[in-house]
Amino acid sequence: MEEKEENLIKKVCKDLNLTYKKLADEIGYTEGNLKNSVFKNQISKPLERAIELYLETQKLKKEIAKNKELKQVLKTLINE
């Protein structure tokens, strides 16, 4: 386990407006696991990686949504 200066769990929950429970559900951990990590100010490598992958997934979902929107706009322009 590695000690972090800024707690990643707190930061992600604050930035994404998530509760510990919601984040835990999204990454396959329990709320208790997250709270314990916050309390101890330690995060395991697997938990850190799960959060990183969750953030990457959210970013990619936003990009896909933008691409779908662009695709629809282009279809509209072509059909006019």
ABEGO torsion letter per residue (X at the ends): XBBBABBAAAAAAAAAGBBAAAAAAAAGBBAAAAAAAAAAGBBBAAAAAAAAAAAAAAAAAAAAAAAAAAAAAAAAAAAX
